[in-house]
């Protein structure tokens, strides 16, 4: 095994955002030399890496030239040029997640077909090359309201997803490739992060429960562990591990799932990287998801994935009605509460529902953590000055 | 209260070493703009701060000019120009620790007199302006062997300290100001870190136990919490809090103490900053010492100081007989062990007993953590290639 701690080894990261920055802090523990590629001159990662390279993540040449200089290449965002990754793999660069995995994940139609091919439970769906085909299928009686429209590509944080209850709901949607998914009534949204290193060692984090904001379709609370039965937790973990095996992924794979009304587990989507549903691991787990991702892609032994204490994460998003220079109203009041750590991402401008940071609440008693989380949510307000 | 999270606020740190680097990671959580002054071009902090300034920490003008540009100024090393700090205080810069505190701490004779003046228990001692005065006092019968010689200034990590059992042990010691301290037989070395913010809110971390390397006089293990009776822990905590009150310090104050054979607590020395005896707080405590130092000097509410799990810290020092390009032999083997996180400081060259990093071991069972710590110590070796 290569001794990363004492060599001229270089780790490359595609994307210079907040996830990359949190990953970079952990490279410092291991004294790893890091290079970051991002198209934004003042990307959050700039201050935390050894080398910052300016370039478009979707541009073949930018990604290929950057990747050629590093030993291991990883991502903090899925929307990168996969052709470049494929050619880098041929050149001997270790790319985690692999180009093949990313190609499947980048396209939601392909991702859904992958689940079907691998007998991974997922909500029934149909693929359409164009939005207009949906309208045709509805008029032919081949598709009934309500259903969930999803753009095949470039959706994130609830963008590119819409519940369609009547024909006019389709107005204004992008015209391109999409899927129509059955609207499955569910009790809970769950997630499991699976870590797998290049040698195949696999560990999974406890099942977490995600409470969503009803309007913004963004995660409002992540609760670790999920308040579900042991049987159901086992079932969710098994589905996540099966998904991980199917992808043969290296690094982290965050598997988002629905718990249906009749307690079936359906895979919604996956992310092959550190994920919003794992931020509470920094304070609550034996090994943070960021350290774990590094251990996995560097083929080091994986760390413990169980929790020291109960953890709840609250996303800090811009309040409705405020756009401009950000001000964190009452942040000092939430810091008085037990077990509260704010993580401010350093974005200078706020706008409604923009992700500006997150707050972790830890406590030996999960219910107490959840109670404090609600206080946090009621107290702090991300506004403009 | 100033909202540090949304302003043009600047935090200055004197010293660009490893402690500063760990402090800087935590400023990122709060999105604090940071400036660092250090005399070394490639200081560890350089990669983690917003502005890096080159300058000698003992130089009045360098420290004053640097300090004038920031709102709050702190240190990661005690040996800085205190006259400059005093003048910066007059100019309205918030300096934590205060120049007065640092002036007392920088000189061990003054520090000991401070304890006596404030009725803080400490080992009996005599102060000498020159080493030659010790020899005179011995020949006059005014001082008996054995005793502990300590240089009044610029000692660190066991440098500047020597047990003197016979006259010839004084040979080769620095000629300047020093103290001779009674050699007190002790069972344990203990430490308590006290946090105090500018508004006076005070919290103390649990008492830790330090096991020293018999030859190098460096801490080998830090064990949190100390395996001592509740009564004794209370006594140590009370002494630490009394010391903190006497200094009126703001920030962290690490109070190192001896537990004598008859269970008295004697203060050995203090450090007004994050300290080696608190590194395990990163993984074991609700609030890491670095986050706590920031909360304190920014006058934010202090975080919980109790532990999530038991924690043991092992210092990683260069193995005897090896000098040159560092190689961390068997580091991947310690990472297989439960609850182990290495922190590699990134120094390129090793030499015997040089501090190259530390390893934290956490476990719900402290004895198990201590057992794993011994395995860690036996397994990893910091050598040269």
Interface residues (C-beta under 8 A of the other chain):
Chain A: X1 X3 X5 X6 X21 X25 X28 X29 X30 X31 X47 X48 X49 X50 X286 X287 X291 X295 X300 X301 X303 X304 X308 X309 X325 X326 X327 X328 X331 X332 X335 X336 X338 X339 X340 X341 X342 X343 X344 X345 X346 X362 X364 X385
Chain B: X1 X3 X5 X6 X21 X25 X28 X29 X30 X31 X47 X48 X49 X50 X286 X287 X291 X295 X300 X301 X303 X304 X308 X309 X325 X326 X327 X328 X331 X332 X335 X336 X338 X339 X340 X341 X342 X343 X344 X345 X346 X362 X364 X385
